[in-house]
Amino acid sequence: MTLASKSFLTGSRGPVMLALVWMLPLGAIGQRASPGDAPPLPVTGVRVVNVSTEPQLQSAMGNLLSGDTILIAEGTYNLTSSLYVNGRNNVTIRGAAGSTNVVLVGRGMDNSSFGNVPFGIWSNSTNTTIAHLTIRDTWDNEIIFNAGAQSPHVYCVRLINAGSQFLKSNPTDVNAGLGVNNGVVEYCWFEYTGSPPGDHGSGVGYFNGISAHAARNWTIRGNLFKNLHNPDTAAYLWNPAVLFWNHSANTVTEQNMFLNVDRAVAYGLQNTTTFFDHAGGVIRNNFVCLRPGLMSATRTASSDGSLIAWNSPGTQIDHNSVLLNGNEFYAAEFRFASSTNATARNNLSDAPVHLRDSAVAVLSSNLVTAAPGMFANPGTGDLHLLASATNAIDRAATLTTVTNDFDGDARPRGARSDIGADEFTTNAPPPITGMRLSGSNALVSILTFSGESYDLLRATDVVASIWSVVAGGIAGSGGVISVMDTNRTSQPQAFYSARLSP
């Protein structure tokens, strides 16, 4: 949000009167997407089938046609069967808006008497969209895409307390690299609200946030992965929240927050020889934050990296902010001789980047001495930079492959890009600190930040007039700057507004 300050100047041939007035910014502020709270998708479909009870929902699924949109009314739906999209393309299952008003409930994450509800939503079809709802408490996956599925879209969905992987994408043929491609998962919320699952047959704590096999060209954007953490007694101590492997390629994981997870992102896990476990792809502009003491000392001693590319050539790990607080050894790690032509650039962390088992990557402009005091609120995973983080602000080489930051703000804002996922900016109102007449001209003083740019606007009436830009794109100095508006005494009054440049 960009706020503005406005001031009022009157005067012509008589005495000049001066007053400062603080007001809200002009214009409506549009909704900004965040995990579980994103602008509603438009309601489209060949048929829009409205349902308001669980029997109606099951009937709509039983009579599903390609092109249908199942629009679910607000409420809690205790599922009597998983929802199957079987051979029906271009289907949408959704609530109207938000993610908390429609809740689909399984029979319990650890309830082996799950009956007909092992999953939440199951699909083997193309262009399945799942949006604006919550799925929780299922024995197995809350969303699963199987052979035949392509181009799924999961948007503004909360996935809570899954008994296995929250979202699973299965392959058609791993050796051939055939699986579900072109998926998008954005603005979703993945969380365990208590302990992770028990032993469902594969050992205690078998889960991931997203697990995809032989999957190509997926985008994982703007999500929250929270408390995906196993105790030391679990069979799985380093589950990635985001895992793409088994012949996957070209995944983009960006602008996500990982809070208290055992491992954030893994592109590849196995040192396979017949194919790359993953190839290409980008991990950029993510926040990763672990609370102090999350891992025991014994567990930390067996740790490796939070962001890993193992048997994944050509992977770029750039502009991430990683605060591990001593829980893991490395912020990022490349492993195996097949991991070549990789990069780790402009990352901000409190742990180093590691090359292991003959991996090769270009490491540049990584600041690995980060401390909690550099960030806005690390306890909640908020790793936005404070103004005092001067060793990160304007210190990175600008990359043509990273043109924005965690919030989507453009890079660079200053002379150079900032190290880490956040490009520092301030949403504080740029104050007008003074105004005076100089002959027939008005001089308006604005308090600025270095690296920001500002606009000065003018109107002759604060309510009815159109605001015009007196001067735009004024470079901030880190102090007060003066902007001249010429020939102002020819008008009976003028209002001035200062704002951050759009």
C-alpha positions, 0 to 999 in steps of 0.5 A: 500500500502506498500512503500519501500526505497532503498539505494546503497552501493559500495565498495570492495578493494578500497575506499567505496562510499555511496549514498541514493536513493529513489525509488518506491516499487518493483512489481505491486500494485493490486487494493484494493476494496472500496465502488463503486470501486472494482476489476471487477468481471469476465464476465461469463454466459451461454449467455452474452447479450450485450446491449447499449440502453435502448430499447435493455436493456428492450428487453434483460430483456423481453427475459431473460433466466436462466444463462444470463448475461446482460452486459450493455455498458457505458451510462445513461439509463432512464428506461421505466420499472423496470427490472424484474428477474422473475423465472430466476435463475443465472442471472447477470445484470452488467456493465463492471467495476467500478460503475459510468459508467452505470447509471440506472435512475428512474423517480424521488424519489418523483415523484408519476407519476413513471409509470412502474418504481416503482423499479430499479431491482426486483427479485424473483430468485436464484443467482441474481447478480447485479454489476458495475452500479448505480441505482438512483432516484426511487419512491420505492426500487432501488433493491428488492428481493421477495419470491423465491429469494435466495443467491443474490449478490450485488457488487460494486453498487451505490444506490442513492436517493431511495424513500424507502429502497434502498435495500429490502428483503421481507419474504416468512413467518415471523413466520416460519423464511422463507425469502431470505437467504445467501445474500452478499452486498459488496463494494456498496455506499448508499447515499442521495445527498439531502433531504430524501424522502417525504411521499409516504404513510407511512409517511415522511422519510420512508427509510433504506439502507438495510431492510431484513425480516426473512433473514439468513446468509447475509454478509454486507461488505465494503460499505458506507452509507452516509447521511441517515439522516432525519430532526426532522420533519420526521415521522422516526427519527432513521432509521437504515442504516442496518436493519435485523429483523422479525426472521432474524439470523446470519448477518455479518456486517463488514468493513463498513463506516457509515457517518451521518446516524440516526442509523447505524446497528439494529439487531432486533427492536421488543420485539416479544415473538414467535420468536427472532427478530434477533439471533446471528450475528456479527457487527465488524470492522465498522466506524461510524461517525456523524458530530457535531450538526447533531441532535438537542438537543431535538432529542438527548434526545430521542436517544438510540444506534447507533449499536443495538441488540434488542431481538437478543441473541448471537450477537457480537458487537466487534472492532468498531470505533464510533464517535457520537460527542454528537448526540446520547447517546450510541455507542451500546445498547443491549435491552430486556431480550431475548438479552443474551449471547452477547458481546461488546468488544474492541470498541472505541467510545465517548459514552458508551455501554448500557444494557437495559431492562434486556439484558445481555452481556459481556462488555470488553476492550471498550474505551469510551473516544475517541476524534476526534484528535485520528483519521485521518480525522473524517470529512470524516468518516475516523477513522483510528488511528493516531500514537498518539492514544496510549491509543488504540494501542496495548491495546486490548485483541486479539479475535480469532473471529476478525482476521483482521480490517477495511481494512482487515489488519491482527490483531494483528500487535503489541504485542496486538490488537488495540481497535476499527476497525483500526489496526494501521499501517503506509504506510510511507516508512521505511527510510534507515537512514544510511549505513556503513561497519564494516569489510567485513559486511554492517550495514544498519540502518532503522527507524521503528515503534513499532509493525510493522515488516520489511524486508531488501532486497538486489540486485546487480543491481537495474534494472535487478537483483532479490531482495533477502531478507537479513533479514525478519520479523524484529521487529520494535522498534519505533526507528532506528534498524541496520541490518547486511549483511555479507561479502558484500565487496566481491561484487563490489556493492549492493542495499538495500531496506527496506519495511514493511513485507507482 
